[in-house]
Amino acid sequence: MTDLSNWQPLGWFPPATLEGNFTRLERLTVAGHAAALHAANPTDAAHWAYMPYGPYPDLDVYRLWAAGAESSDDPVFYAIHGPQGWGGVASFMRIDRSNGVIEIGNIALSPGLQRTPASTEAIHLMIDHAFAAGFRRVEWKCNAENAVSRRAALRYGFTYEGTFRQHMVVKAANRDTAWFAIVDGDWPRLRAAHRAWLDPENFDTSGRQKESLAELTAR
């Protein structure tokens, strides 16, 4: 059993920004991000199928949601800047300072941000910040039917820990929740894999990756 007799609850406060080579994250605000985010994301229900929020048929409705997100202490929402401008959101959530556990969730990426180095780096920056701040465990949870999110978790190096059946009711439907996590002992190896993937030398002149992140994190 690990000795945690010196463990102290974290005095962590969310950063205003996180910045890398491909992306920038800023605490989400209505004034700074709502219009661009609404314009970047589809309004059809399919795009928001696995999210607890959305869709947003017009900007006024999206602004109302963004106002709530801006004022929230948990989740703490960030806007994600990509190759086409502000295109996505993600949050730190279920923040447990006493036990050093935090979740990254509420991830909604526009078509222009999906499958880009910017979106990968955004999640990397959030994970890296959490461990640098002293968290012991970073969690990723998703609807068990969301194959895209499950693959993404494994690609980043999260370990699948099981499925909680009938865990939630979301949009008048049952949700079984798949749980994944990275713990602090995993992170040095995974961080090196992330950094190797994000290295400009890993991309050819057309922007295609030479090695996949899944290959690097599996080593």
BAFI-3210 file (N, C-alpha, C; in Angstrom, 3 decimals, decimal comma, padded with zeros to 6 digits):
// residues 219
n [1|2|3|4|5|6|7|8|9|10|11|12|13|14|15|16|17|18|19|20|21|22|23|24|25|26|27|28|29|30|31|32|33|34|35|36|37|38|39|40|41|42|43|44|45|46|47|48|49|50|51|52|53|54|55|56|57|58|59|60|61|62|63|64|65|66|67|68|69|70|71|72|73|74|75|76|77|78|79|80|81|82|83|84|85|86|87|88|89|90|91|92|93|94|95|96|97|98|99|100|101|102|103|104|105|106|107|108|109|110|111|112|113|114|115|116|117|118|119|120|121|122|123|124|125|126|127|128|129|130|131|132|133|134|135|136|137|138|139|140|141|142|143|144|145|146|147|148|149|150|151|152|153|154|155|156|157|158|159|160|161|162|163|164|165|166|167|168|169|170|171|172|173|174|175|176|177|178|179|180|181|182|183|184|185|186|187|188|189|190|191|192|193|194|195|196|197|198|199|200|201|202|203|204|205|206|207|208|209|210|211|212|213|214|215|216|217|218|219]
n.u [000,846|000,556|002,265|000,747|001,015|002,005|000,420|-001,365|-004,379|-005,120|-004,403|-005,589|-006,203|-008,055|-006,264|-006,038|-005,360|-004,070|-001,375|000,049|002,037|000,318|-002,195|-004,419|-005,890|-008,525|-010,216|-013,624|-015,708|-018,673|-018,513|-016,008|-015,945|-018,384|-019,852|-018,104|-017,724|-020,329|-020,780|-018,915|-019,738|-021,957|-025,570|-027,227|-028,825|-027,354|-024,626|-024,392|-025,092|-024,042|-023,524|-024,187|-025,380|-026,699|-028,377|-027,826|-029,904|-029,737|-027,771|-028,494|-029,545|-027,290|-025,639|-026,895|-026,358|-023,543|-023,177|-023,877|-021,854|-019,600|-019,819|-019,548|-017,999|-017,367|-018,286|-015,207|-014,972|-013,288|-012,450|-011,326|-008,781|-008,199|-007,044|-008,882|-009,741|-011,609|-012,951|-013,858|-014,787|-013,799|-013,598|-012,375|-013,534|-015,652|-013,981|-011,800|-010,158|-009,330|-008,696|-007,101|-008,038|-009,267|-011,389|-011,437|-013,661|-016,850|-016,244|-016,416|-016,004|-015,597|-016,213|-014,023|-012,001|-011,686|-009,647|-007,134|-003,785|-004,085|-006,396|-005,614|-003,380|-004,630|-006,030|-003,840|-002,449|-004,203|-004,212|-001,493|-001,193|-002,826|-001,462|000,982|000,095|-000,319|-002,311|-003,358|-004,672|-006,247|-009,291|-011,395|-014,503|-017,230|-020,188|-020,959|-021,625|-020,382|-018,214|-016,190|-015,232|-014,325|-012,232|-010,580|-009,841|-008,257|-006,278|-004,944|-003,765|-005,158|-006,337|-008,719|-011,224|-013,626|-017,243|-019,943|-023,054|-026,290|-025,856|-026,513|-029,190|-029,622|-030,727|-033,270|-032,698|-031,179|-027,862|-025,040|-021,890|-018,585|-015,502|-012,325|-008,856|-005,836|-003,075|-000,753|001,690|001,718|002,068|004,671|005,790|003,695|003,498|005,922|005,425|003,263|004,549|006,410|004,720|003,589|005,755|007,069|008,638|007,390|005,560|004,879|005,598|003,098|001,573|000,813|000,820|003,689|004,143|001,585|-000,312|-001,468|000,198|002,553|001,843|001,291|003,652]
n.v [-001,195|002,201|004,746|007,533|009,413|011,956|013,328|016,156|018,008|019,617|022,983|024,100|026,239|026,946|027,504|030,552|030,433|028,027|027,100|025,939|024,694|024,371|025,134|027,108|027,500|029,103|030,346|029,975|032,520|034,462|036,871|036,672|034,287|033,005|033,638|032,867|030,142|029,132|029,595|027,869|025,296|022,612|022,783|020,646|017,790|015,422|016,018|016,646|014,422|012,720|014,430|016,105|018,504|020,870|020,399|023,764|025,907|028,601|031,618|033,094|031,197|029,638|031,496|031,736|029,208|029,403|031,479|030,288|028,357|029,985|031,049|028,886|026,971|024,333|022,175|023,575|025,497|025,626|027,392|026,280|026,952|026,524|025,515|026,927|028,978|029,776|026,803|024,728|023,200|022,245|020,789|021,003|018,924|017,522|017,995|017,029|018,009|017,104|014,403|014,420|014,075|014,486|015,206|015,235|016,521|017,043|017,543|019,068|019,282|021,179|020,380|021,419|021,384|018,823|015,873|017,103|018,379|020,443|019,850|017,476|018,391|020,160|018,541|017,170|019,301|019,894|017,514|017,413|019,769|019,162|017,041|018,314|020,150|018,629|016,710|013,324|011,570|011,445|011,524|010,117|009,975|008,524|008,123|004,767|003,864|005,552|005,279|006,761|008,493|006,603|005,409|007,632|008,079|005,802|006,229|008,465|007,232|006,569|004,242|001,714|001,163|-000,023|-000,402|001,458|000,424|001,616|004,202|006,922|009,201|010,720|013,225|012,064|009,371|006,188|006,015|004,127|004,251|004,453|004,136|005,621|006,130|007,947|007,610|009,223|007,857|006,735|008,856|010,082|008,383|008,419|011,136|011,643|010,214|011,674|014,146|013,386|012,751|015,246|016,669|018,700|017,321|014,934|015,133|015,175|017,131|017,621|017,671|015,254|012,685|010,848|008,823|007,318|008,549|006,579|004,394|005,290|005,692|003,127|001,808]
n.w [000,000|-000,867|000,833|002,020|003,973|004,042|002,351|001,188|000,824|-002,288|-003,095|-005,467|-008,236|-011,152|-014,200|-016,134|-018,805|-021,156|-023,137|-026,176|-028,926|-031,062|-030,257|-028,192|-025,054|-023,396|-020,510|-020,823|-022,071|-022,519|-023,970|-025,198|-026,690|-027,433|-029,844|-031,935|-031,352|-031,595|-034,313|-035,417|-034,873|-035,750|-035,871|-035,764|-034,248|-034,240|-034,024|-031,357|-029,975|-027,938|-025,909|-022,777|-023,114|-025,590|-028,843|-030,237|-031,615|-032,324|-031,917|-029,635|-027,860|-027,502|-026,249|-023,768|-022,668|-022,624|-020,819|-018,400|-018,337|-018,172|-015,602|-013,973|-011,404|-011,287|-013,575|-014,991|-017,695|-020,852|-023,819|-026,995|-029,237|-032,642|-035,960|-037,481|-035,915|-032,897|-031,849|-030,221|-027,042|-023,727|-020,448|-017,059|-014,519|-011,896|-009,684|-007,330|-004,838|-002,368|-002,624|-004,815|-007,463|-010,747|-013,511|-017,088|-019,307|-021,028|-023,689|-026,718|-030,053|-032,980|-036,487|-037,927|-036,074|-035,202|-035,236|-035,513|-034,909|-033,068|-031,522|-030,282|-028,852|-027,117|-025,250|-024,253|-022,996|-020,920|-019,411|-018,726|-017,265|-015,063|-013,746|-013,221|-011,399|-009,194|-009,011|-008,587|-010,175|-013,292|-014,900|-017,489|-018,863|-020,632|-022,671|-023,014|-025,519|-027,220|-029,471|-030,681|-028,666|-026,835|-028,271|-028,482|-025,805|-025,282|-027,168|-026,121|-024,020|-021,748|-019,330|-019,599|-017,250|-016,715|-017,062|-015,978|-015,502|-016,419|-015,431|-015,707|-016,593|-019,549|-021,611|-021,721|-022,018|-021,259|-019,964|-020,088|-018,616|-019,656|-018,040|-017,759|-016,947|-016,162|-014,088|-011,819|-011,843|-014,365|-016,053|-016,772|-018,818|-020,711|-021,189|-022,497|-024,833|-025,883|-026,316|-028,221|-030,345|-030,877|-031,748|-034,303|-036,157|-036,441|-038,412|-041,902|-044,888|-045,831|-043,624|-042,600|-040,140|-039,040|-037,166|-035,257|-032,449|-030,894|-031,399|-030,209|-027,493|-026,766|-026,426]
ca.u [000,000|001,342|002,221|000,330|000,919|002,361|-000,484|-002,144|-005,332|-004,541|-004,923|-005,520|-007,157|-007,941|-005,505|-006,803|-005,024|-003,071|-000,935|001,044|002,498|-000,767|-003,488|-004,511|-007,134|-008,864|-011,467|-014,704|-016,547|-019,669|-018,029|-014,814|-015,932|-019,670|-020,242|-017,231|-017,990|-021,616|-020,626|-018,044|-020,319|-023,259|-026,742|-028,044|-028,790|-026,367|-023,328|-024,439|-025,835|-023,502|-023,239|-025,307|-025,937|-026,846|-027,850|-028,186|-030,382|-029,350|-026,731|-029,036|-029,635|-025,920|-025,144|-027,433|-025,550|-022,183|-023,199|-023,807|-020,523|-018,636|-019,945|-019,432|-016,736|-017,156|-017,096|-014,517|-014,959|-012,291|-012,584|-010,134|-008,467|-007,590|-006,602|-009,913|-010,208|-012,220|-013,742|-014,278|-014,745|-013,521|-013,651|-012,004|-014,791|-015,599|-012,678|-011,691|-008,853|-008,964|-008,119|-006,218|-008,662|-009,933|-011,845|-011,514|-014,897|-017,631|-015,437|-017,200|-015,093|-016,188|-015,604|-012,734|-011,014|-011,522|-008,555|-006,049|-002,829|-004,580|-007,312|-004,816|-002,558|-005,491|-006,237|-002,520|-002,143|-005,039|-003,687|-000,176|-001,396|-003,389|-000,422|001,952|-000,521|-000,308|-003,366|-002,851|-005,476|-007,053|-010,312|-012,113|-015,711|-018,058|-021,250|-020,334|-021,915|-019,626|-016,981|-015,159|-014,644|-013,588|-010,958|-009,752|-009,271|-007,169|-005,214|-004,175|-003,091|-006,005|-006,625|-010,131|-011,409|-014,909|-018,452|-020,991|-024,323|-027,404|-025,200|-027,124|-030,242|-029,196|-031,631|-034,371|-032,225|-030,197|-026,448|-023,992|-020,707|-017,265|-014,549|-010,907|-008,035|-004,375|-002,591|000,493|002,800|001,678|002,179|005,958|005,912|002,696|003,848|006,977|004,782|002,518|005,477|006,988|003,722|003,388|006,978|006,897|009,333|006,508|004,624|005,548|005,350|001,657|000,909|000,423|001,642|004,560|003,762|000,334|-000,228|-001,798|001,409|003,536|001,414|001,224|004,996]
ca.v [000,000|003,424|005,607|008,903|010,131|013,359|013,913|017,321|018,439|020,585|024,345|024,345|027,125|026,739|028,537|031,359|029,992|026,992|027,379|025,064|025,094|024,291|025,560|027,936|027,353|030,219|030,200|030,344|033,669|034,791|037,956|036,335|033,038|032,387|033,797|032,048|028,730|028,772|029,572|026,766|023,994|022,346|022,930|019,434|016,987|014,341|016,503|016,772|013,251|012,140|015,491|016,408|019,783|021,025|021,393|025,165|026,328|029,972|032,178|033,518|030,009|029,260|032,477|031,385|028,100|029,879|032,287|029,344|027,748|030,990|031,284|027,622|026,613|022,909|022,166|024,790|025,359|026,309|027,436|025,742|027,615|025,611|026,092|027,803|029,880|029,120|025,740|023,656|023,418|021,118|021,285|020,279|018,702|016,601|018,371|016,509|018,442|016,332|013,123|014,608|013,459|015,458|014,636|016,076|016,114|018,040|017,873|019,241|019,823|021,457|019,594|021,978|021,143|017,384|015,175|018,045|018,491|021,382|019,193|016,548|019,147|020,757|017,557|016,958|020,412|019,775|016,409|017,792|020,760|018,515|016,323|019,294|020,821|017,723|015,697|011,957|010,767|012,183|010,606|010,360|009,159|008,793|007,174|003,526|003,685|006,550|004,601|007,760|008,939|005,480|005,295|008,784|007,839|004,825|006,873|009,308|006,393|006,262|002,831|001,401|000,604|-000,692|000,307|001,594|000,234|002,462|005,191|008,239|009,457|011,901|013,519|011,100|008,043|005,582|006,074|003,342|005,099|003,817|004,874|005,515|007,000|007,961|007,978|009,984|006,981|006,477|010,052|010,378|007,643|008,902|012,511|011,561|009,786|012,825|015,153|012,861|012,883|016,666|017,231|018,985|016,320|013,779|015,426|015,432|018,464|017,754|017,672|013,905|012,127|009,728|007,805|007,670|008,665|005,271|003,569|005,804|005,475|001,684|001,248]
ca.w [000,000|-000,965|002,013|001,706|005,247|003,815|001,359|001,585|-000,204|-003,211|-003,154|-006,909|-008,888|-012,601|-014,910|-017,083|-020,156|-021,404|-024,507|-026,762|-030,256|-032,033|-029,727|-026,994|-024,316|-022,527|-019,777|-021,724|-021,743|-023,536|-024,822|-025,949|-027,450|-027,764|-031,249|-032,781|-031,091|-032,192|-035,770|-035,828|-034,569|-036,361|-035,012|-035,818|-033,024|-034,331|-033,548|-029,901|-029,507|-026,711|-024,952|-021,883|-023,534|-027,026|-029,781|-030,052|-032,932|-032,659|-031,059|-028,343|-027,002|-027,140|-025,282|-022,451|-022,152|-022,365|-019,594|-017,294|-018,336|-017,722|-014,159|-013,247|-010,753|-011,542|-014,420|-015,412|-019,147|-021,671|-025,272|-027,650|-030,504|-033,600|-037,240|-038,043|-034,865|-031,740|-032,440|-029,330|-025,598|-022,839|-019,072|-015,857|-013,819|-010,754|-009,137|-005,963|-004,336|-001,178|-003,025|-005,958|-008,636|-011,607|-014,779|-018,275|-019,970|-021,765|-024,863|-027,943|-031,056|-034,282|-037,564|-038,307|-035,020|-035,008|-035,917|-035,784|-033,805|-032,058|-030,588|-029,476|-027,912|-026,094|-024,189|-023,636|-022,091|-019,730|-018,600|-018,218|-016,206|-013,874|-013,008|-012,721|-010,249|-008,056|-009,020|-008,625|-011,094|-014,267|-015,406|-018,746|-018,873|-021,803|-022,970|-023,466|-026,939|-027,981|-029,888|-030,987|-027,405|-026,255|-029,000|-028,130|-024,477|-025,405|-027,950|-025,204|-023,038|-020,604|-019,099|-019,403|-015,911|-016,581|-017,472|-014,967|-016,182|-015,979|-014,576|-015,801|-017,568|-020,303|-022,724|-021,652|-022,419|-020,366|-020,326|-019,449|-018,687|-019,686|-017,215|-018,098|-016,096|-016,116|-012,757|-011,912|-012,189|-015,809|-016,873|-017,414|-020,081|-021,658|-021,557|-023,513|-026,075|-026,393|-026,829|-029,462|-031,412|-031,161|-032,329|-035,738|-036,965|-036,620|-039,495|-043,174|-045,436|-046,063|-042,335|-042,191|-039,074|-039,383|-036,195|-034,596|-030,993|-030,320|-031,458|-029,257|-026,108|-026,500|-026,223]
c.u [000,885|001,160|001,884|000,198|001,261|001,448|-001,264|-003,142|-004,749|-005,209|-004,918|-006,602|-006,975|-007,148|-006,400|-006,585|-004,078|-002,670|000,154|001,490|001,364|-002,064|-003,321|-005,874|-007,310|-010,135|-012,595|-015,470|-017,537|-019,098|-016,886|-014,951|-017,272|-020,001|-019,410|-017,507|-019,316|-021,501|-019,843|-018,704|-021,683|-024,393|-027,607|-027,820|-027,694|-025,012|-023,249|-025,002|-025,349|-023,178|-024,436|-025,984|-026,024|-027,974|-028,393|-028,605|-030,000|-028,383|-027,271|-029,123|-028,239|-025,338|-025,653|-026,648|-024,156|-022,120|-023,143|-022,446|-019,477|-018,657|-019,708|-018,038|-016,388|-018,405|-016,507|-014,283|-013,864|-012,725|-011,255|-009,967|-007,733|-007,253|-007,615|-010,476|-010,782|-013,199|-014,222|-014,240|-014,357|-013,509|-012,874|-013,287|-014,621|-014,256|-012,634|-010,295|-008,393|-008,255|-007,212|-006,730|-009,394|-010,304|-011,741|-012,730|-015,587|-016,909|-016,334|-016,326|-015,822|-015,555|-014,223|-011,630|-010,743|-010,350|-007,453|-005,037|-003,312|-005,491|-006,572|-004,003|-003,406|-005,709|-004,921|-002,206|-002,957|-004,547|-002,376|-000,296|-001,888|-002,314|000,641|001,421|-000,627|-001,429|-002,749|-003,511|-006,286|-008,009|-010,896|-013,315|-016,536|-019,191|-020,612|-020,595|-021,104|-018,257|-015,857|-014,461|-013,846|-012,237|-010,022|-009,087|-008,091|-005,991|-004,337|-003,421|-003,890|-006,241|-008,120|-010,303|-012,770|-016,064|-019,470|-022,336|-025,414|-026,921|-025,933|-028,337|-029,895|-030,110|-032,694|-033,974|-031,235|-028,790|-025,659|-022,697|-019,428|-016,275|-013,124|-010,133|-006,565|-004,006|-001,180|001,698|002,867|002,196|003,565|006,141|004,940|002,994|004,925|006,393|003,992|003,457|006,134|006,003|003,559|004,617|006,752|007,577|008,480|005,509|005,398|005,137|003,878|000,865|000,447|001,381|002,495|004,311|002,485|000,543|-000,537|-000,588|002,407|003,125|001,363|002,583|005,333]
c.v [001,250|004,284|007,032|009,731|011,608|014,045|015,086|017,650|019,583|021,951|024,837|025,313|026,995|027,857|029,308|030,881|028,802|027,143|026,410|025,587|025,180|024,923|026,477|027,670|028,567|029,881|030,762|031,548|033,901|035,814|037,520|035,183|032,571|032,470|032,901|030,564|028,294|028,672|028,353|025,404|023,812|022,499|021,676|018,575|015,933|014,770|016,492|015,517|012,725|013,185|015,711|017,730|019,815|020,158|022,800|025,746|027,749|030,500|032,581|032,345|029,577|030,229|032,174|030,232|028,591|030,733|031,391|028,693|028,723|031,151|030,028|027,436|025,144|022,396|023,564|024,663|026,205|026,294|027,020|026,408|026,638|026,296|027,030|028,770|029,107|028,071|024,667|024,074|022,110|021,674|020,388|020,126|017,641|016,754|017,995|016,834|017,599|015,034|013,225|013,964|014,537|014,766|015,684|015,615|017,272|018,482|017,912|019,964|020,036|020,565|020,106|021,752|019,658|016,850|016,133|017,984|019,421|020,693|018,195|017,300|019,768|019,793|017,250|018,055|020,320|018,655|016,823|018,811|020,093|017,793|017,277|020,012|019,914|016,710|014,315|011,133|011,704|011,191|011,087|009,429|009,522|007,782|005,916|003,245|004,628|005,978|005,584|008,216|007,826|005,306|006,439|008,578|006,880|005,416|007,751|008,493|006,146|004,752|002,646|000,680|-000,057|000,189|000,284|001,523|001,096|003,550|006,520|008,184|010,773|012,069|012,428|009,709|007,518|005,809|005,122|004,121|004,276|004,721|004,563|006,425|006,875|008,333|008,546|009,118|006,642|007,658|010,306|009,659|008,182|010,329|012,512|011,136|010,930|013,848|014,685|012,998|014,338|017,339|017,500|017,972|015,071|013,980|015,707|016,799|018,704|017,755|016,312|013,372|010,978|008,548|008,251|007,767|007,330|004,345|003,995|005,528|003,993|001,078|001,131]
c.w [000,000|000,282|001,585|002,981|005,092|002,800|001,953|000,477|-001,032|-003,084|-004,586|-007,359|-010,397|-013,269|-015,870|-018,507|-020,083|-022,862|-024,936|-028,110|-031,265|-031,554|-028,532|-026,364|-023,420|-021,767|-020,633|-021,195|-022,876|-024,507|-025,719|-026,917|-028,001|-029,248|-032,157|-032,587|-031,709|-033,703|-036,240|-035,700|-035,229|-035,354|-035,002|-034,576|-033,056|-033,779|-032,026|-029,235|-028,166|-025,648|-024,036|-022,226|-025,055|-027,581|-029,507|-031,399|-033,314|-031,604|-029,695|-027,367|-026,568|-026,119|-023,873|-021,839|-021,766|-021,102|-018,363|-017,183|-017,806|-016,207|-013,324|-012,644|-010,943|-012,258|-014,656|-016,916|-019,797|-023,129|-025,883|-029,009|-031,414|-034,901|-037,878|-037,002|-033,690|-032,242|-031,496|-027,883|-024,915|-021,422|-018,127|-015,039|-012,730|-010,030|-007,658|-005,440|-003,150|-001,536|-004,242|-007,231|-009,427|-012,910|-015,874|-019,063|-020,650|-023,034|-026,094|-028,959|-032,372|-035,345|-037,968|-037,296|-034,816|-035,823|-036,368|-034,647|-032,700|-031,049|-029,702|-028,436|-026,807|-024,931|-023,487|-022,623|-020,805|-018,816|-017,940|-017,089|-014,927|-013,075|-012,465|-011,486|-009,030|-008,010|-009,217|-009,723|-011,989|-014,914|-016,733|-018,717|-020,096|-021,871|-023,554|-024,939|-027,827|-028,356|-030,166|-029,710|-026,743|-026,945|-028,637|-026,776|-024,553|-026,171|-027,059|-024,160|-021,777|-020,532|-018,872|-018,072|-015,710|-017,024|-016,340|-015,687|-015,548|-015,019|-014,550|-016,727|-018,246|-021,506|-022,859|-022,129|-021,385|-020,893|-019,450|-019,656|-018,639|-018,956|-017,663|-017,147|-016,450|-014,688|-012,879|-012,260|-013,668|-016,622|-017,466|-018,751|-021,123|-022,101|-022,638|-024,857|-026,701|-027,028|-028,129|-030,617|-031,831|-031,763|-033,819|-036,643|-037,197|-037,756|-040,780|-043,708|-045,750|-044,762|-041,868|-041,135|-039,599|-038,448|-035,510|-033,090|-030,337|-030,323|-030,388|-027,813|-025,753|-026,190|-024,740]
res [m|t|d|l|s|n|w|q|p|l|g|w|f|p|p|a|t|l|e|g|n|f|t|r|l|e|r|l|t|v|a|g|h|a|a|a|l|h|a|a|n|p|t|d|a|a|h|w|a|y|m|p|y|g|p|y|p|d|l|d|v|y|r|l|w|a|a|g|a|e|s|s|d|d|p|v|f|y|a|i|h|g|p|q|g|w|g|g|v|a|s|f|m|r|i|d|r|s|n|g|v|i|e|i|g|n|i|a|l|s|p|g|l|q|r|t|p|a|s|t|e|a|i|h|l|m|i|d|h|a|f|a|a|g|f|r|r|v|e|w|k|c|n|a|e|n|a|v|s|r|r|a|a|l|r|y|g|f|t|y|e|g|t|f|r|q|h|m|v|v|k|a|a|n|r|d|t|a|w|f|a|i|v|d|g|d|w|p|r|l|r|a|a|h|r|a|w|l|d|p|e|n|f|d|t|s|g|r|q|k|e|s|l|a|e|l|t|a|r]
***
